[in-house]
Amino acid sequence: MKIIKHPLFLSMLIIASLVYFAKLLQVPIPKLITFYLNDLVCMPVILCITLAMVRYFKRNNTLYISLIVIVLITIYYSLHFEWFLPKFHSRYVSDWVDVALYFLGSGLFYLFQKRLF
């Protein structure tokens, strides 16, 4: 479980949580951070948790998430949060910048997963 104890993962999780609670408590923060920071760290956090779970259940700390699986998970999140949910819930807004940030975050995870985790 060294992934979920890694300082980079913990930093992303804390930052995402702070932004979420700042929005919830209506604390004024810059719009760039409000609208886009969590979209950037979303996929690395999800993929780190996924990798930790796979390693735990398979009992193999040498496993990594392949590029195709990362792309498929990112496509799923993009379609779900940027296409499907905006059609049914007013809370969600379709934004192609979010999709680009999901893929950027996934790409960064892919580049660094073997070096850091």
URRANOR-V937573 format. One record per residue. RES is the residue in three letters. PSI is psi in whole degrees, -180 to 180 (999 if undefined). D_FIRST is the distance of its C-alpha to the first C-alpha in Angstrom with 1 decimal. Layout:
res: [RES	RES]
psi: [PSI	PSI]
d_first: [D_FIRST	D_FIRST]
This chain:
res: [MET	LYS	ILE	ILE	LYS	HIS	PRO	LEU	PHE	LEU	SER	MET	LEU	ILE	ILE	ALA	SER	LEU	VAL	TYR	PHE	ALA	LYS	LEU	LEU	GLN	VAL	PRO	ILE	PRO	LYS	LEU	ILE	THR	PHE	TYR	LEU	ASN	ASP	LEU	VAL	CYS	MET	PRO	VAL	ILE	LEU	CYS	ILE	THR	LEU	ALA	MET	VAL	ARG	TYR	PHE	LYS	ARG	ASN	ASN	THR	LEU	TYR	ILE	SER	LEU	ILE	VAL	ILE	VAL	LEU	ILE	THR	ILE	TYR	TYR	SER	LEU	HIS	PHE	GLU	TRP	PHE	LEU	PRO	LYS	PHE	HIS	SER	ARG	TYR	VAL	SER	ASP	TRP	VAL	ASP	VAL	ALA	LEU	TYR	PHE	LEU	GLY	SER	GLY	LEU	PHE	TYR	LEU	PHE	GLN	LYS	ARG	LEU	PHE]
psi: [28	-19	-50	-5	-6	137	-35	-46	-48	-39	-46	-41	-42	-44	-47	-41	-42	-43	-43	-49	-31	-41	-45	-41	4	39	129	122	157	143	-35	-42	-45	-45	-23	-22	-45	-30	-33	-42	-9	-56	-42	-39	-49	-44	-34	-45	-42	-47	-42	-42	-44	-45	-39	-50	-33	-11	47	107	8	2	148	160	127	160	-42	-39	-41	-45	-44	-41	-40	-40	-44	-50	-41	-48	-43	-49	-22	-10	-53	-58	-39	-23	-23	-16	128	-18	-29	139	133	128	120	-22	-38	-44	-44	-39	-36	-47	-36	-47	-42	-41	-42	-41	-46	-43	-34	-8	-40	-24	-34	-33	999]
d_first: [0.0	3.8	5.3	5.9	6.8	9.0	12.6	13.8	11.6	12.5	16.0	16.5	15.4	17.7	20.5	20.4	20.6	23.4	25.4	25.1	26.3	28.9	30.3	30.3	32.1	34.3	33.6	35.3	33.1	34.2	34.5	32.6	29.5	30.3	30.7	28.5	25.5	23.3	24.4	23.1	19.6	19.4	18.4	15.8	14.1	14.7	13.6	10.3	9.6	11.4	9.5	6.1	8.5	10.5	8.1	7.3	11.1	12.3	10.3	10.6	8.4	11.7	12.3	13.4	15.3	19.0	21.5	23.4	20.6	19.8	23.5	24.0	21.4	23.0	26.4	25.5	24.4	27.5	29.8	28.5	28.5	31.3	33.7	33.3	32.4	35.1	37.7	37.1	35.7	37.4	34.3	33.0	34.8	34.7	34.1	33.7	32.3	29.2	28.9	29.2	26.5	24.1	24.9	24.7	21.2	20.2	22.0	20.3	16.8	18.3	19.7	16.7	13.7	14.6	15.5	12.7	9.5]
